[in-house]
């Protein structure tokens, strides 16, 4: 059964649920298609620039720090990346893609491009641009919002 959202009557709270629903379904279908979660792909893509400290990697991705650690450990076990200690400071863990990791990332990126084309197939170019613009505005606004305390 296909779920239908009526945008013309969309209240503010409905938009929140629509975005959450869309995010959940895109992530699930993308992972099924590409064989990698969007979070893992983001993490792997950040490593295409070369070696980086694990703490810098955590700052660079929009993933919970504990989840980054789990992903890094699992990706290392899969042979996609390598962790080493910094020679100058043993407290720093450096992370880099292996050759296998580099080829996997290239394949994942190609699959992501194919997935996104299929997802946007029914949108015109102007609709695509308007969607990107609206999402960028929402992202900018959420970055500027104050974090209310529970006592406010």
Backbone as CSV, one residue per row, in Angstrom:
resi,resn,N_x,N_y,N_z,CA_x,CA_y,CA_z,C_x,C_y,C_z
1,UNK,0.837,-1.181,0.000,0.000,0.000,0.000,0.883,1.245,0.000
2,UNK,0.611,2.139,-0.898,1.410,3.351,-1.057,0.895,4.439,-0.123
3,UNK,1.815,5.061,0.629,1.434,6.155,1.514,1.388,7.448,0.713
4,UNK,0.356,8.239,0.961,0.181,9.496,0.242,0.150,10.638,1.249
5,UNK,0.916,11.676,0.963,0.912,12.877,1.789,0.292,13.987,0.968
6,UNK,-0.659,14.676,1.545,-1.321,15.768,0.848,-0.585,17.056,1.197
7,UNK,0.224,17.515,0.268,1.055,18.686,0.495,0.223,19.957,0.608
8,UNK,-0.851,20.060,-0.161,-1.638,21.296,-0.149,-2.234,21.582,1.227
9,UNK,-2.449,20.585,2.049,-2.975,20.773,3.393,-1.901,20.536,4.451
10,UNK,-0.661,20.577,4.033,0.451,20.251,4.923,0.633,21.331,5.984
11,UNK,0.460,20.959,7.221,0.721,21.849,8.342,2.186,21.718,8.716
12,UNK,2.671,22.629,9.517,4.081,22.603,9.909,4.486,21.255,10.473
13,UNK,3.688,20.694,11.363,4.063,19.417,11.958,4.024,18.288,10.929
14,UNK,3.162,18.388,9.923,3.124,17.379,8.876,4.406,17.411,8.054
15,UNK,4.954,18.596,7.816,6.192,18.724,7.065,7.323,18.009,7.798
16,UNK,7.366,18.128,9.104,8.380,17.426,9.886,8.290,15.926,9.648
17,UNK,7.082,15.373,9.733,6.915,13.940,9.547,7.191,13.522,8.102
18,UNK,6.844,14.362,7.166,7.134,14.070,5.763,8.644,13.982,5.543
19,UNK,9.385,14.934,6.083,10.844,14.912,5.950,11.452,13.690,6.646
20,UNK,10.948,13.373,7.834,11.460,12.203,8.566,11.157,10.923,7.802
21,UNK,9.943,10.809,7.291,9.524,9.635,6.530,10.378,9.485,5.266
22,UNK,10.562,10.575,4.562,11.355,10.562,3.340,12.803,10.158,3.630
23,UNK,13.386,10.728,4.676,14.756,10.391,5.050,14.892,8.899,5.347
24,UNK,13.973,8.375,6.115,14.014,6.954,6.480,13.936,6.063,5.241
25,UNK,12.996,6.379,4.354,12.811,5.532,3.174,13.929,5.684,2.152
26,UNK,14.449,6.883,2.001,15.581,7.061,1.090,16.778,6.271,1.601
27,UNK,17.065,6.383,2.893,18.216,5.671,3.462,18.070,4.163,3.296
28,UNK,16.877,3.643,3.573,16.644,2.196,3.464,16.784,1.719,2.030
29,UNK,16.158,2.416,1.103,16.221,1.993,-0.299,17.608,2.191,-0.897
30,UNK,18.271,3.280,-0.490,19.627,3.497,-0.986,20.540,2.367,-0.538
31,UNK,20.463,2.006,0.720,21.323,0.933,1.228,21.036,-0.383,0.517
32,UNK,19.764,-0.667,0.268,19.398,-1.891,-0.439,19.960,-1.872,-1.867
33,UNK,19.909,-0.718,-2.510,20.405,-0.574,-3.884,21.926,-0.593,-3.967
34,UNK,22.560,0.235,-3.140,24.005,0.462,-3.251,24.841,-0.509,-2.429
35,UNK,24.233,-1.126,-1.432,24.998,-2.037,-0.587,25.798,-1.320,0.488
36,UNK,25.478,-0.049,0.721,26.154,0.748,1.750,25.152,1.786,2.260
37,UNK,25.223,2.083,3.551,24.311,3.090,4.094,24.791,4.485,3.696
38,UNK,23.884,5.450,3.634,24.303,6.821,3.338,25.347,7.331,4.334
39,UNK,25.217,6.964,5.611,26.203,7.390,6.613,27.589,6.823,6.321
40,UNK,27.645,5.540,5.991,28.941,4.934,5.674,29.542,5.542,4.423
41,UNK,28.703,5.812,3.439,29.219,6.412,2.211,29.769,7.797,2.490
42,UNK,29.068,8.584,3.303,29.570,9.915,3.659,30.940,9.798,4.322
43,UNK,31.050,8.877,5.263,32.317,8.671,5.971,33.428,8.264,4.991
44,UNK,33.132,7.309,4.129,34.128,6.850,3.159,34.538,7.965,2.194
45,UNK,33.567,8.769,1.775,33.876,9.869,0.849,34.798,10.898,1.484
46,UNK,34.673,11.118,2.782,35.557,12.060,3.475,36.996,11.558,3.482
47,UNK,37.174,10.270,3.303,38.520,9.690,3.308,39.173,9.685,1.930
48,UNK,38.437,10.082,0.894,39.030,10.068,-0.446,40.111,11.127,-0.613
49,UNK,40.133,12.110,0.282,41.155,13.147,0.224,42.490,12.722,0.817
50,UNK,42.546,11.535,1.380,43.792,11.054,1.977,43.630,10.808,3.463
51,UNK,44.745,10.574,4.111,44.773,10.249,5.536,44.246,11.411,6.378
52,UNK,43.477,11.078,7.408,42.878,12.075,8.299,42.821,11.475,9.699
53,UNK,42.866,12.313,10.702,42.733,11.790,12.063,41.280,11.375,12.285
54,UNK,41.092,10.388,13.129,39.736,9.921,13.395,38.894,11.020,14.036
55,UNK,39.493,11.857,14.869,38.727,12.951,15.484,38.320,13.992,14.437
56,UNK,39.182,14.280,13.461,38.816,15.200,12.383,37.728,14.588,11.503
57,UNK,37.807,13.286,11.303,36.781,12.586,10.535,35.435,12.710,11.239
58,UNK,35.423,12.527,12.546,34.182,12.649,13.317,33.583,14.044,13.174
59,UNK,34.423,15.063,13.154,33.947,16.445,13.016,33.430,16.717,11.602
60,UNK,33.977,16.013,10.617,33.662,16.284,9.220,32.349,15.650,8.749
61,UNK,31.873,14.651,9.466,30.656,13.964,9.045,29.499,14.274,9.984
62,UNK,28.306,14.126,9.476,27.121,14.391,10.297,26.615,13.104,10.941
63,UNK,27.545,12.424,11.592,27.257,11.139,12.232,27.708,11.227,13.683
64,UNK,26.953,10.617,14.573,27.289,10.572,15.987,28.708,10.025,16.176
65,UNK,29.528,10.643,17.044,30.912,10.190,17.236,31.045,8.699,17.585
66,UNK,30.162,8.184,18.429,30.229,6.752,18.767,29.949,5.889,17.536
67,UNK,29.022,6.353,16.689,28.713,5.617,15.460,29.896,5.658,14.500
68,UNK,30.600,6.794,14.443,31.789,6.889,13.587,32.814,5.843,14.017
69,UNK,33.030,5.719,15.310,33.982,4.729,15.823,33.565,3.325,15.407
70,UNK,32.286,3.006,15.535,31.803,1.674,15.126,31.998,1.465,13.630
71,UNK,31.633,2.476,12.839,31.803,2.359,11.386,33.274,2.130,11.026
72,UNK,34.152,2.911,11.627,35.583,2.793,11.332,36.075,1.391,11.674
73,UNK,35.695,0.882,12.826,36.120,-0.468,13.218,35.602,-1.513,12.240
74,UNK,34.338,-1.404,11.848,33.751,-2.373,10.924,34.367,-2.263,9.531
75,UNK,34.595,-1.036,9.068,35.199,-0.847,7.746,36.639,-1.334,7.720
76,UNK,37.337,-1.206,8.833,38.688,-1.745,8.920,38.643,-3.268,8.857
77,UNK,37.696,-3.873,9.557,37.548,-5.331,9.542,37.200,-5.840,8.138
78,UNK,36.489,-5.018,7.363,36.127,-5.379,5.986,37.266,-5.111,5.006
79,UNK,38.354,-4.508,5.480,39.499,-4.231,4.626,39.378,-2.978,3.783
80,UNK,38.412,-2.106,4.103,38.216,-0.892,3.311,39.038,0.285,3.801
81,UNK,39.431,0.247,5.065,40.292,1.313,5.561,41.296,0.767,6.555
82,UNK,42.272,1.605,6.822,43.381,1.245,7.699,43.523,2.317,8.763
83,UNK,43.666,1.872,10.008,43.915,2.798,11.123,45.342,2.601,11.597
84,UNK,46.015,3.719,11.830,47.379,3.675,12.372,47.517,4.763,13.427
85,UNK,48.534,4.644,14.241,48.836,5.681,15.236,49.756,6.713,14.606
86,UNK,49.546,7.953,14.971,50.397,9.045,14.507,51.785,8.869,15.114
87,UNK,52.818,8.988,14.304,54.194,8.828,14.798,54.572,9.898,15.811
88,UNK,54.082,11.132,15.591,54.436,12.253,16.468,53.613,12.317,17.750
89,UNK,52.400,11.762,17.709,51.523,11.806,18.880,50.720,10.505,18.914
90,UNK,51.116,9.613,19.770,50.522,8.282,19.855,49.041,8.311,20.242
91,UNK,48.557,9.444,20.748,47.144,9.551,21.115,46.239,9.708,19.894
92,UNK,46.808,10.082,18.772,46.037,10.356,17.553,45.983,9.111,16.679
93,UNK,44.758,8.747,16.287,44.556,7.632,15.360,44.306,8.211,13.976
94,UNK,45.086,7.753,13.006,44.943,8.185,11.619,44.165,7.135,10.837
95,UNK,43.332,7.590,9.918,42.483,6.700,9.132,42.688,7.012,7.660
96,UNK,42.781,5.956,6.857,42.894,6.143,5.408,42.267,4.964,4.682
97,UNK,41.846,5.205,3.439,41.280,4.136,2.627,42.377,3.192,2.154
98,UNK,42.046,1.921,2.056,42.934,0.956,1.411,42.651,1.017,-0.089
99,UNK,43.430,0.311,-0.879,43.170,0.261,-2.324,41.804,-0.361,-2.596
100,UNK,41.463,-1.394,-1.845,40.137,-2.011,-1.978,39.069,-0.981,-1.625
101,UNK,39.296,-0.219,-0.570,38.364,0.825,-0.152,38.163,1.870,-1.231
102,UNK,39.256,2.277,-1.871,39.163,3.293,-2.936,38.302,2.802,-4.093
103,UNK,38.474,1.548,-4.497,37.669,1.028,-5.610,36.210,0.842,-5.199
104,UNK,35.979,0.452,-3.946,34.602,0.317,-3.442,33.914,1.676,-3.408
105,UNK,34.620,2.708,-2.954,34.038,4.048,-2.884,33.643,4.514,-4.280
106,UNK,34.476,4.263,-5.266,34.156,4.647,-6.640,32.878,3.945,-7.108
107,UNK,32.748,2.666,-6.788,31.550,1.915,-7.166,30.324,2.435,-6.408
108,UNK,30.490,2.724,-5.122,29.387,3.262,-4.322,28.927,4.607,-4.856
109,UNK,29.880,5.466,-5.247,29.529,6.792,-5.775,28.750,6.661,-7.085
110,UNK,29.164,5.737,-7.932,28.450,5.516,-9.193,27.027,5.046,-8.919
111,UNK,26.880,4.164,-7.955,25.545,3.675,-7.593,24.702,4.794,-6.981
112,UNK,25.326,5.659,-6.194,24.612,6.807,-5.610,24.098,7.720,-6.718
113,UNK,24.928,7.987,-7.721,24.514,8.846,-8.832,23.326,8.230,-9.581
114,UNK,23.391,6.929,-9.815,22.297,6.232,-10.499,21.019,6.289,-9.660
115,UNK,21.156,6.041,-8.365,20.019,6.074,-7.446,19.370,7.459,-7.435
116,UNK,20.193,8.499,-7.350,19.655,9.860,-7.293,18.971,10.255,-8.602
117,UNK,19.494,9.798,-9.715,18.834,10.073,-11.002,17.466,9.413,-11.041
118,UNK,17.401,8.163,-10.594,16.117,7.456,-10.577,15.145,8.120,-9.605
119,UNK,15.630,8.523,-8.440,14.790,9.172,-7.447,14.190,10.470,-7.979
120,UNK,14.965,11.215,-8.748,14.534,12.525,-9.242,13.973,12.480,-10.661
121,UNK,13.739,11.291,-11.180,13.346,11.146,-12.579,12.095,11.937,-12.957
122,UNK,11.155,12.066,-12.047,9.911,12.770,-12.364,9.960,14.266,-12.085
123,UNK,11.123,14.769,-11.687,11.265,16.201,-11.424,11.879,16.893,-12.638
124,UNK,11.360,18.070,-12.934,11.981,18.875,-13.984,13.267,19.485,-13.421
125,UNK,14.077,20.031,-14.286,15.315,20.675,-13.843,15.009,21.827,-12.889
126,UNK,13.983,22.602,-13.193,13.647,23.723,-12.310,13.122,23.218,-10.966
127,UNK,12.401,22.106,-10.951,11.946,21.528,-9.684,13.125,21.012,-8.858
128,UNK,14.087,20.413,-9.536,15.295,19.942,-8.842,16.037,21.107,-8.196
129,UNK,16.216,22.164,-8.959,16.916,23.341,-8.439,16.141,23.985,-7.292
130,UNK,14.819,24.056,-7.417,13.991,24.632,-6.353,14.069,23.772,-5.091
131,UNK,14.069,22.459,-5.252,14.183,21.552,-4.107,15.523,21.735,-3.406
132,UNK,16.594,21.770,-4.169,17.925,21.968,-3.589,17.976,23.308,-2.855
133,UNK,17.447,24.336,-3.484,17.443,25.668,-2.865,16.657,25.658,-1.553
134,UNK,15.476,25.053,-1.557,14.649,24.997,-0.346,15.346,24.199,0.756
135,UNK,15.948,23.081,0.409,16.651,22.275,1.409,17.873,23.011,1.966
136,UNK,18.568,23.747,1.104,19.705,24.538,1.584,19.238,25.624,2.552
137,UNK,18.113,26.242,2.258,17.563,27.263,3.155,17.170,26.656,4.501
138,UNK,16.531,25.487,4.467,16.161,24.812,5.715,17.407,24.437,6.509
139,UNK,18.423,23.952,5.819,19.671,23.572,6.488,20.323,24.799,7.118
140,UNK,20.349,25.882,6.402,20.924,27.118,6.930,20.145,27.594,8.150
141,UNK,18.821,27.523,8.056,17.980,27.974,9.164,18.190,27.106,10.405
142,UNK,18.284,25.804,10.225,18.462,24.928,11.389,19.820,25.160,12.039
143,UNK,20.819,25.527,11.245,22.142,25.822,11.785,22.119,27.100,12.626
144,UNK,21.240,28.026,12.263,21.162,29.307,12.964,20.247,29.279,14.178
145,UNK,19.398,28.268,14.268,18.436,28.201,15.369,19.145,27.998,16.695
146,UNK,18.633,28.670,17.705,19.149,28.461,19.052,18.647,27.107,19.536
147,UNK,19.444,26.470,20.343,19.045,25.199,20.935,18.276,25.490,22.208
148,UNK,16.954,25.368,22.166,16.178,25.690,23.362,16.415,24.676,24.471
149,UNK,16.431,25.172,25.678,16.557,24.261,26.810,15.184,23.737,27.160
150,UNK,15.129,22.657,27.888,13.850,22.065,28.253,13.075,22.943,29.222
151,UNK,13.745,23.924,29.818,13.066,24.807,30.775,12.471,26.031,30.095
152,UNK,12.781,26.260,28.804,12.243,27.444,28.095,10.756,27.315,27.858
